[in-house]
Amino acid sequence: MRRRLVAGNWKMNKNYREAMDLFEKLNEASAAMPAEVDVMIAPPALYLTGFAKTSTRKIEVGAQDVSHREEEEGAFTGEVSAAILKSAGVRYAIVGHSERRQYHGENDELIGKKIQACVKAELTPVYCCGESLEERESDRHFEVVRKQVSTALSGFSAEELSALIIAYEPVWAIGTGKTASAEQAQEMHADIRANVKELFGAEFAEKVRILYGGSCKPGNAAEIFGKPDVDGGLIGGAALKAEDFTAIIGAGF
Ligand code: 13P
């Protein structure tokens, strides 16, 4: 019932020539991608407009971040508003990635403002959450993720968040080659769904897509995506190779 979404977060990778090359390969491959799967790529911000203009209908474009400011424009040097992204053909914005939390001091209050900016501009927010290794080892992972989700999403109505996508990315699995097992992903996704059910009701919980991210590869994607509460993936390293990303999109089909 929920459509699978596979999203590629390129992070701070690919110079211009490399980015065009990867984008072209993905565009070429897109005709053979399964119709049942939605596909999004989030390249460095500089490439967004060009990609949004020239991607095939299959591949949608997302930003890796967005300003927390609600103003559509103004004197905020370096910021890119949700409205500006939207006007350039961008459909999604990743918010609250653990690397933004770690290196830029973002917390769930600020991330909530970014979600608000997305809601106002009708940009689809992809809200990232996930526990650190220390939090998992001390058996606090459910509690930590519940707090992240309920803080960032507090004050919203179910209707305002109708487009929301959640990405569960355990920090210890990002870029480490150490993936959560399919069972670990499933039990956390089920808990996130139970949490949003308490916050926004059963209909919302049934509908919201929850992606898994963290060392997702062609070799493990089908098993992880096969779990009932996993609705696709947010892919880092493996999204930088057209063959790997395409294989993950087609995993299990
Ligand atoms: P990796 O797939 O490289 O572990 O990165 C996951 C991620 O952070 C996607 O946002």
Residues whose N, C-alpha, C, O or C-beta is under 5 A from the ligand:
A	BS01	13P	N9 A173 I174 G175 T176 G213 G214 S215 C216 L234 I235 G236 G237 A238
